[in-house]
């Protein structure tokens, strides 16, 4: 990020807070938060195939709604949080 010293620091904090983290960035943050050592460990916690889990958060394919409880439980996240991370927007 290029810093513009004419802008107050609170501007940058506001931008950071308003930026939604989605996709693989969100998944990797969750991995760090819950200390999962690998994508395989997350997949096992979610009872899912590792490749499919990756494809969901890389936006290559969308999971079935039936998988939402597994994703929520394995990632310790709310349904809204998981759906938002998967790129599903609510207006």
N, C-alpha and C positions, 0 to 999 in steps of 0.2 A: 504494500500500500504506500502510495506517495503521500507524505504528510504536507498539508497546506497549513502553515503556521498561522494564517489569518483566521482559520476556523477554530472555535473553542473545542476543548477536549470532549465536552458533553455531546457535541455533534457526532464524533466518532463512536462514542458509547451508544448513542441512539441508533446509529446505522448498524452497529454490530448486533444490538438486541432485536432489530426489526428484520434482520436477515434470517430466513428460515434455512436450517440445515436439513437437507433431504438426501435420499439415495444412499450411496455407499459412504458418504461423509458422515451421515447420521448413524449408520450401522457401525462404522469404525469407532465413533465416539461412544456408542453404547457398549461396544466391546471393551474399550478402555475403562468405562465407568464400572462395569461389572467384572473386570479383570479376566475376560475370556482370552486365552492365549492364542486362539486361532479361529478362523472362520469355521473350521470343522467342529470346534467346541460349541460354537453358537448353534450350528446346524443340529448337533446332537441335543442341545438344550431345547430346541424348538421341535425336535423329532421330525426334521426335514432333511432332504438331500442338500449337501453343501453347494453343488452347482446350481440347483434351483434357487436356493437362498441368494446366491450371488446375483443371478439373473433378475430376481425380483427387485433388488435394490440398485441394480445397474439400469433399470427401466427397460430391460430387454423383453420381459414378459410380466404379466400381472398374475398374482396368486389368486386362487379361488377364495371366495369369501369364507369358505369352510376352514381355511387355514389361519384366519385371523386370531382365533383363540390360542393356537399354538405359537404364533409369532408374539402375541402379547405376553404369554406366560414365559416363553424362553428369553425374551428381551426385557422383561419386567417393565412393560410400557402399556399405556392405555390404548384402546382401539383408535381413538382420534389421533394420537401421537404416531402410531404405526401407519395408519392410512395417509397421514400427511407426509411421513417419511417416504412412503411409496409413490408420492407424487399425485395423490388424489386430492383435489382441491374442493374446499367447501366455501361456497359464496353466500 
